[in-house]
Amino acid sequence: MDMKVHGISIGIENHGDSDFVLFIKATGTLTHEDYEYMVPMLEAAVDEVKQPQLFVLADLTDFDGWEMRAMWDDLKLGIEHGREFKKIAILGSRGWHEWMARVADWFTPSAVKFFEDRQEAVNWLRQ
C-alpha cells in the first residue's frame, strides 16, 4: 500500500546573532486536519511575542497543493495573521509556486518573494 505523506512542519531557525526565521515546510496535499494541528501551534508562538514582526521561510519544494477546505483554512490564517508577517520567502521548484508567491504579494501586507535557492531566500529575509 502506497501511503501519501502530507503535513506542515514549523520550526525556528537562527541565522546569526539575532536573526530568527520562522521555518514552515509544506509536504504533499494539505488537508483541513493539517491546519487543525498547525494553526494552534502557530498562534501560540505568535501570541507570546509583543507586536510580532515575523520573517518566514516557506519551503514548498515538496508541496502539491491543498484540498478545498484546507485552501479556505490557509486564506483564513492569512487574514487573521497577515499583518504579523513582515517578509515571506517562498522556496519552491515549480512554476505555480512562483505564481502563488506573486499572488500572495499582491493580496497581503507582507513582502513576499519567490526563490529557487534557499540561501538567496535567507539572505533576502535578513536584508
C-alpha positions in Angstrom: 0.0 0.0 0.0 1.4 3.4 -1.0 0.9 6.0 1.8 0.9 9.6 0.7 2.7 11.8 3.2 1.3 15.3 3.8 1.5 17.9 6.5 3.0 21.1 7.8 6.2 21.4 9.9 7.0 24.5 11.8 10.3 25.5 13.4 12.5 28.4 14.3 15.9 28.8 12.6 18.7 31.1 13.9 20.6 32.9 11.1 23.0 35.0 13.0 23.2 36.7 16.4 19.6 37.9 16.4 18.1 36.9 13.1 15.4 34.4 13.7 13.3 33.0 10.9 10.0 31.0 11.2 10.5 28.0 9.0 7.4 26.3 7.5 7.6 23.2 5.4 4.5 22.0 3.5 4.5 18.5 2.2 2.1 16.8 -0.2 -1.5 17.9 -0.5 -2.6 19.7 2.7 -5.8 18.8 4.4 -8.2 20.6 6.8 -6.8 18.3 9.6 -3.3 19.5 8.9 -4.4 23.1 9.6 -6.3 22.0 12.7 -3.0 20.8 14.2 -0.7 23.6 12.8 -2.8 26.7 13.4 -2.9 26.4 17.2 0.9 25.9 17.4 1.5 28.9 15.2 -1.0 31.1 17.1 0.6 30.0 20.5 4.0 31.0 19.2 2.8 34.3 17.8 0.7 35.2 20.9 3.9 35.2 23.1 5.5 37.9 21.0 4.5 41.5 21.6 4.0 43.2 18.2 5.3 40.3 16.2 7.2 41.0 13.0 7.8 37.5 11.6 10.2 36.6 8.9 9.1 33.4 7.2 10.9 30.9 5.1 8.1 28.7 3.5 9.6 25.6 1.9 7.2 24.4 -0.8 9.6 22.2 -2.7 7.5 19.1 -1.7 4.1 20.8 -1.7 1.5 19.6 -4.1 -1.5 21.8 -3.2 -4.5 21.9 -0.9 -7.8 20.1 -0.5 -10.6 22.7 -1.0 -11.3 23.1 2.8 -7.6 23.4 3.5 -7.3 26.2 1.0 -10.0 28.0 2.9 -8.1 27.4 6.2 -5.0 28.9 4.6 -6.9 32.0 3.5 -8.4 32.5 7.0 -4.9 32.2 8.5 -3.6 34.8 6.2 -6.5 37.2 7.0 -6.2 36.7 10.8 -2.4 36.9 11.0 -1.2 38.5 7.8 -0.1 41.8 9.4 2.3 39.8 11.7 4.3 38.6 8.8 6.9 41.2 7.7 8.6 39.1 4.9 7.8 35.8 3.4 10.3 34.0 1.3 8.7 31.2 -0.8 11.2 28.4 -1.6 9.8 26.4 -4.5 10.6 24.4 -7.6 7.5 24.6 -9.8 6.1 27.4 -11.9 2.9 27.6 -9.9 4.9 28.1 -6.7 6.3 31.3 -8.2 2.8 32.3 -9.4 1.4 31.7 -5.9 4.1 33.9 -4.4 3.2 36.7 -6.8 -0.5 36.5 -6.0 0.3 36.4 -2.2 2.4 39.5 -2.6 -0.5 41.4 -4.2 -3.0 40.5 -1.6 -1.1 40.6 1.7 0.6 43.4 3.6 3.7 41.3 3.8 6.6 41.4 1.3 6.5 38.0 -0.5 9.1 36.8 -2.9 9.8 33.5 -4.7 13.2 31.7 -4.6 14.6 28.5 -6.0 17.8 28.8 -3.9 17.5 28.5 -0.1 20.5 30.7 0.7 19.2 33.5 -1.5 15.9 33.3 0.3 17.5 33.6 3.7 19.7 36.5 2.5 16.6 38.4 1.4 14.9 37.8 4.7 17.9 39.2 6.6 18.1 42.4 4.5 
